[in-house]
Amino acid sequence: MLRIVFTPEDMARIRVAEDPDPMWEIVLSLHQMGARHSRASPYREWAGWVRTVARGRLAPVVAGLYELAPPQRYFPDFLTPAPTSTNLEAGIDEVLHVPRARLRSEMAKANGVSSRSSWLAGVAAGEPRQLRWLGSALRTYHDLALAPFHDQIATQLDDHRRGITRRMLSDGVHALLGSLARGIRWTPPVLTADYPADLTIDLGGRGLTLVPSFFCRGAPVTLANVELDPVLVYPIGPPPHWMQRTDIRDGTDRHLAALIGGPRATLLRALTSPLGTTRLAARTGLSLSSTSEHTAILRNSGLVRSTRSGRYVVHSLTPLGQRMLAGDH
């Protein structure tokens, strides 16, 4: 059971994270990556997509991170810096500059994981090579598993934040705390929730940061060290088919689809702003191979322009492609 005890001062110091927290979403999505999902699970399609598209580059990264932050067990607090950071690079920088005493303490608390793995032992000792690998792994995982879906994830979280903001403005803070998520209960002055450990956090005037999370599922999550800045990460419950944006799927006019084919019409609709191949595939719900194949056809037809930007190829509409979309309305 988790208990968060408020003082009157804390009621005025409740904050809601404005953007997705990349460090929490990395860890929590990692747990969803390894979970078994029913057909109704909102993460089933995402996990399958990521395994299919990025399995070559992602497999060693997931193995290492999963060893460091396994589900249903304590994982080191330093992986999710507090106060929460909405900037990936800032968050990774905080992880890599944790004092060595804290590294040793938290790694030892993680059921002695450092004794079973040479790389985890290196992290616990603060070895620069192992910490650099950790930073690179966090960045790679985010780029391959989360960044392609940023728009869809941000949309779901924005909708949730607007809802709780309206609730707080119309009904007050008590109504907000009483309706955060299933399993979270508000009996002033204590917020309680189902939790795998018995933990009491006395806010003592420090306030509480509420972090709605896309990949949190079931029970909320918090930092194990009650001395750190208080945070409550809780699930928003995304819909099962969030990966397929309705403004793209439903907006594909049947006449355009009949002319150039449904998948290519969907890709054209998605390219109202330039996108890389991976993110374009994620936005449309097509496989990476299908996206590459149909994009090549659109490019050869003069509807799409593809340019290289560093390691990535970015696709955008040509004037002809723009006119085709405009003329389809």
C-alpha positions as CSV (number, residue, x, y, z in Angstrom):
1,M,0.0,0.0,0.0
2,L,1.2,3.5,-0.9
3,R,0.3,6.4,1.4
4,I,1.0,10.0,0.6
5,V,0.3,12.3,3.5
6,F,-0.6,16.0,2.7
7,T,-0.3,19.1,4.8
8,P,-2.4,22.2,4.0
9,E,0.8,23.7,2.3
10,D,1.0,20.7,0.1
11,M,-2.5,21.2,-1.3
12,A,-1.2,24.4,-2.8
13,R,1.9,22.8,-4.2
14,I,0.5,20.2,-6.5
15,R,2.0,20.3,-9.9
16,V,1.2,18.4,-13.1
17,A,4.0,17.5,-15.5
18,E,3.4,19.5,-18.7
19,D,5.1,17.0,-21.1
20,P,5.9,13.3,-21.3
21,D,8.7,12.5,-19.0
22,P,11.2,10.6,-21.2
23,M,13.0,8.8,-18.4
24,W,9.9,7.4,-16.8
25,E,8.4,6.4,-20.1
26,I,11.7,4.6,-21.1
27,V,11.5,2.4,-17.9
28,L,7.8,1.8,-18.0
29,S,7.6,1.1,-21.7
30,L,10.5,-1.3,-21.2
31,H,8.3,-3.2,-18.8
32,Q,5.5,-3.3,-21.3
33,M,7.9,-4.5,-24.0
34,G,8.5,-7.7,-22.0
35,A,4.9,-8.2,-20.9
36,R,2.3,-10.5,-22.3
37,H,-0.6,-8.5,-23.8
38,S,-4.2,-9.5,-24.5
39,R,-5.8,-8.4,-27.8
40,A,-7.4,-5.5,-25.9
41,S,-4.1,-4.2,-24.5
42,P,-3.1,-0.8,-25.7
43,Y,0.5,-1.9,-25.8
44,R,0.2,-5.1,-27.8
45,E,0.4,-3.5,-31.3
46,W,3.2,-1.2,-30.2
47,A,5.4,-4.0,-28.7
48,G,4.9,-6.1,-31.8
49,W,5.8,-3.1,-34.1
50,V,9.0,-2.3,-32.2
51,R,10.1,-5.9,-32.0
52,T,9.6,-6.3,-35.8
53,V,11.0,-3.0,-37.0
54,A,13.9,-2.5,-34.6
55,R,14.7,-5.9,-33.2
56,G,18.3,-5.9,-34.6
57,R,19.5,-2.7,-33.0
58,L,17.2,-2.9,-30.0
59,A,17.8,-6.5,-28.7
60,P,21.1,-5.9,-26.9
61,V,19.9,-2.5,-25.5
62,V,16.7,-4.0,-24.2
63,A,18.5,-6.9,-22.6
64,G,20.9,-4.6,-20.7
65,L,18.2,-2.1,-19.6
66,Y,15.8,-4.9,-18.7
67,E,18.5,-6.4,-16.4
68,L,18.9,-3.0,-14.7
69,A,15.2,-2.1,-14.4
70,P,13.2,-5.3,-14.3
71,P,9.4,-5.1,-13.8
72,Q,7.7,-5.9,-10.5
73,R,10.9,-5.3,-8.5
74,Y,12.8,-2.3,-7.3
75,F,14.8,-0.5,-9.9
76,P,17.3,2.3,-9.1
77,D,15.7,5.7,-8.5
78,F,18.5,7.4,-10.3
79,L,17.1,6.1,-13.7
80,T,14.1,8.5,-13.2
81,P,15.7,11.8,-12.0
82,A,13.6,14.0,-9.8
83,P,12.4,16.6,-10.3
84,T,11.2,15.1,-13.6
85,S,12.8,16.2,-16.8
86,T,11.0,16.7,-20.0
87,N,14.3,16.8,-22.0
88,L,15.8,13.4,-22.9
89,E,19.4,14.7,-23.0
90,A,19.1,16.5,-19.7
91,G,17.6,13.4,-18.1
92,I,20.4,11.2,-19.4
93,D,23.0,13.7,-18.2
94,E,21.5,13.5,-14.7
95,V,21.6,9.7,-14.8
96,L,25.3,9.7,-15.8
97,H,26.3,12.2,-13.1
98,V,24.8,10.5,-10.1
99,P,27.2,10.5,-7.1
100,R,29.0,7.2,-6.8
101,A,27.8,6.7,-3.3
102,R,24.2,6.9,-4.5
103,L,25.0,4.5,-7.4
104,R,26.4,1.9,-5.0
105,S,23.6,2.3,-2.6
106,E,20.8,2.0,-5.1
107,M,22.4,-0.8,-7.1
108,A,22.9,-2.8,-3.9
109,K,19.3,-2.3,-3.0
110,A,18.2,-3.7,-6.3
111,N,18.4,-7.2,-4.9
112,G,22.2,-7.4,-5.4
113,V,22.0,-7.1,-9.2
114,S,25.5,-5.8,-9.4
115,S,26.9,-9.1,-8.2
116,R,25.4,-11.1,-11.1
117,S,26.5,-9.0,-14.1
118,S,29.8,-7.5,-15.0
119,W,28.2,-4.5,-16.7
120,L,25.9,-3.8,-13.8
121,A,28.8,-4.1,-11.4
122,G,30.6,-1.5,-13.6
123,V,27.6,0.8,-13.3
124,A,27.5,0.4,-9.5
125,A,31.2,1.3,-9.4
126,G,30.6,4.3,-11.6
127,E,33.0,3.0,-14.3
128,P,33.0,5.6,-17.2
129,R,32.8,2.9,-20.0
130,Q,29.7,1.3,-18.5
131,L,28.0,4.6,-17.8
132,R,28.6,5.7,-21.4
133,W,27.0,2.4,-22.5
134,L,24.1,3.1,-20.3
135,G,23.6,6.6,-21.7
136,S,23.9,5.3,-25.2
137,A,21.4,2.5,-24.5
138,L,18.8,4.9,-23.0
139,R,19.2,7.2,-26.1
140,T,19.0,4.3,-28.6
141,Y,15.9,2.8,-26.9
142,H,14.1,6.1,-26.8
143,D,15.0,6.8,-30.5
144,L,13.8,3.5,-31.7
145,A,10.9,2.6,-29.4
146,L,9.4,5.9,-28.3
147,A,10.4,8.8,-30.6
148,P,8.5,7.4,-33.7
149,F,5.3,7.5,-31.6
150,H,5.9,10.9,-30.0
151,D,2.9,12.6,-31.7
152,Q,0.4,9.9,-30.7
153,I,1.7,9.7,-27.1
154,A,1.8,13.5,-26.7
155,T,-1.8,13.7,-28.0
156,Q,-3.1,11.2,-25.5
157,L,-1.3,12.9,-22.6
158,D,-2.4,16.4,-23.7
159,D,-6.0,15.2,-23.8
160,H,-5.6,13.8,-20.2
161,R,-4.0,17.0,-18.9
162,R,-6.8,19.2,-20.3
163,G,-9.3,17.0,-18.7
164,I,-7.8,17.1,-15.2
165,T,-7.1,20.8,-15.5
166,R,-10.8,21.4,-16.3
167,R,-11.8,19.2,-13.3
168,M,-9.5,21.1,-10.9
169,L,-10.7,24.5,-12.1
170,S,-14.4,23.5,-11.9
171,D,-14.4,21.3,-8.8
172,G,-11.1,22.0,-6.9
173,V,-8.0,20.1,-5.9
174,H,-9.9,17.5,-3.8
175,A,-11.9,16.5,-6.9
176,L,-8.6,16.2,-8.9
177,L,-7.0,13.9,-6.3
178,G,-10.1,11.8,-6.0
179,S,-10.2,11.0,-9.7
180,L,-6.7,10.5,-10.9
181,A,-6.8,6.9,-11.9
182,R,-8.4,3.6,-10.9
183,G,-7.0,2.3,-7.6
184,I,-6.0,5.7,-6.3
185,R,-8.1,6.9,-3.4
186,W,-8.3,10.3,-1.7
187,T,-9.3,10.4,1.9
188,P,-8.0,13.8,3.2
189,P,-5.3,14.3,4.1
190,V,-4.0,10.9,2.7
191,L,-3.8,9.7,-0.9
192,T,-3.6,5.9,-1.0
193,A,-3.0,3.5,-3.8
194,D,-2.4,-0.2,-4.5
195,Y,1.3,-0.7,-4.4
196,P,3.7,-3.7,-4.4
197,A,5.4,-2.4,-1.2
198,D,4.3,-0.7,2.0
199,L,5.4,2.9,1.6
200,T,4.4,6.1,3.4
201,I,5.5,9.5,2.0
202,D,5.1,12.5,4.3
203,L,5.1,15.5,2.0
204,G,5.8,17.9,4.8
205,G,5.2,21.0,2.7
206,R,7.3,19.8,-0.3
207,G,4.3,19.4,-2.6
208,L,3.8,16.6,-5.1
209,T,4.5,16.4,-8.8
210,L,1.8,14.4,-10.6
211,V,3.2,12.7,-13.7
212,P,0.5,11.2,-16.0
213,S,2.2,8.4,-17.9
214,F,1.4,6.7,-21.2
215,F,3.1,3.4,-20.4
216,C,2.3,3.1,-16.8
217,R,-0.3,0.4,-16.3
218,G,-2.2,-0.8,-13.3
219,A,-0.7,0.6,-10.1
220,P,1.0,4.0,-9.9
221,V,4.7,4.3,-9.4
222,T,6.8,6.5,-7.2
223,L,10.4,6.9,-6.1
224,A,11.5,4.4,-3.4
225,N,13.6,7.0,-1.6
226,V,11.1,9.2,0.3
227,E,13.7,11.9,0.8
228,L,13.8,12.7,-2.9
229,D,11.4,15.2,-4.4
230,P,7.9,13.6,-4.2
231,V,6.4,12.3,-7.4
232,L,3.5,10.2,-8.3
233,V,3.5,8.5,-11.8
234,Y,0.0,7.2,-12.7
235,P,-1.6,5.6,-15.8
236,I,-3.8,7.4,-18.2
237,G,-5.2,4.3,-19.9
238,P,-4.7,5.0,-23.6
239,P,-7.2,3.4,-26.1
240,P,-6.3,0.1,-27.7
241,H,-5.7,1.5,-31.2
242,W,-3.9,4.7,-30.4
243,M,-1.1,3.9,-32.9
244,Q,-3.5,4.5,-35.8
245,R,-4.3,8.2,-35.8
246,T,-7.9,8.7,-36.8
247,D,-7.2,11.9,-38.6
248,I,-5.0,9.9,-41.0
249,R,-6.9,6.7,-41.3
250,D,-10.4,8.1,-41.4
251,G,-9.4,11.1,-43.5
252,T,-8.1,9.1,-46.5
253,D,-10.7,9.9,-49.1
254,R,-11.9,6.8,-51.0
255,H,-11.4,8.5,-54.4
256,L,-7.7,9.2,-53.7
257,A,-7.3,5.7,-52.4
258,A,-8.9,4.3,-55.5
259,L,-6.5,6.3,-57.6
260,I,-3.2,5.5,-56.0
261,G,-4.0,2.8,-53.5
262,G,-5.0,2.9,-49.8
263,P,-1.5,2.6,-48.3
264,R,0.0,5.3,-50.5
265,A,-3.0,7.6,-49.9
266,T,-2.5,7.2,-46.2
267,L,1.2,8.0,-46.5
268,L,0.4,11.2,-48.5
269,R,-2.0,12.3,-45.8
270,A,0.6,11.7,-43.1
271,L,3.2,13.8,-44.9
272,T,1.5,17.1,-44.2
273,S,4.7,17.7,-42.3
274,P,8.1,16.1,-43.2
275,L,8.9,12.8,-41.5
276,G,11.6,10.2,-41.4
277,T,10.8,6.6,-42.6
278,T,10.5,5.2,-39.1
279,R,8.3,7.9,-37.8
280,L,6.2,7.8,-40.9
281,A,5.7,4.1,-40.5
282,A,4.7,4.6,-36.8
283,R,2.3,7.4,-37.7
284,T,0.5,5.4,-40.4
285,G,0.6,1.9,-38.7
286,L,2.4,0.4,-41.7
287,S,5.4,-1.8,-41.5
288,L,8.8,-0.3,-42.2
289,S,9.2,-2.4,-45.3
290,S,5.8,-1.3,-46.7
291,T,6.5,2.3,-45.9
292,S,9.8,2.2,-47.7
293,E,8.2,0.4,-50.7
294,H,5.2,2.8,-51.1
295,T,7.3,5.9,-50.4
296,A,9.6,4.9,-53.3
297,I,6.6,4.6,-55.6
298,L,5.3,8.0,-54.5
299,R,8.8,9.5,-55.0
300,N,9.1,8.0,-58.5
301,S,5.7,9.4,-59.3
302,G,6.9,12.9,-58.3
303,L,4.5,13.2,-55.3
304,V,7.1,12.8,-52.5
305,R,10.7,14.2,-52.1
306,S,13.2,12.3,-50.0
307,T,16.3,14.0,-48.7
308,R,19.0,12.7,-46.3
309,S,19.5,14.4,-43.0
310,G,22.5,12.9,-41.2
311,R,21.7,9.2,-40.6
312,Y,18.0,9.6,-41.6
313,V,16.0,10.0,-44.8
314,V,13.3,12.6,-44.4
315,H,10.2,12.5,-46.7
316,S,8.0,15.5,-47.7
317,L,5.4,16.3,-50.2
318,T,6.4,17.9,-53.5
319,P,4.3,20.7,-55.0
320,L,2.5,18.1,-57.1
321,G,1.8,16.0,-54.0
322,Q,0.4,19.0,-52.3
323,R,-1.9,19.9,-55.2
324,M,-3.1,16.3,-55.3
325,L,-4.1,16.4,-51.7
326,A,-5.6,19.9,-52.1
327,G,-7.6,18.9,-55.1
328,D,-9.0,15.8,-53.3
329,H,-11.0,17.9,-50.9
